[in-house]
Amino acid sequence: MRAAQITRFGDWRTVVVTDAPVPTPGPAEVLVRVAASTINVVGTVESVGATVRGFSPGERVWGIRAGASGMKSKTGVTADYAVVDARRLARAPRVARRS
């Protein structure tokens, strides 16, 4: 997958787009295929950890990964996939399509 990562302190030039492995969710985490991100993330559930209840692959979700515990040793959310603590996710509302 492709991921935009900040590898050192500095301005916008410190952001590097790299190839990274798709992360694997831990027991209480959800792997999300990212559609859009900032500090928050919106996307589609790809897989869930062993103890996750209430989310299924294919569901649209949104959530937050901000904070030291949410970002430590992770690729971040500016990537094709992100692992998110299930407690920080909710189902995204359905988008009404205009005719």
RAWOJO-V467834 format. One record per backbone hydrogen bond with DSSP energy under -1.0 kcal/mol. CO is the residue of the C=O (numbers start at 1). NH is the residue of the N-H. If there is no record, write none. Layout:
co,nh
CO,NH
CO,NH
//
This chain:
co,nh
1,20
2,80
3,18
5,16
11,14
12,15
14,7
16,5
18,3
26,29
27,51
28,86
29,49
30,84
31,46
31,47
32,82
33,44
36,42
39,65
40,38
41,63
42,35
42,36
43,61
44,33
45,58
47,31
49,52
56,59
59,45
60,92
61,43
62,90
63,41
67,71
68,72
71,74
77,79
78,4
80,34
82,32
84,30
85,88
86,89
88,64
90,62
//
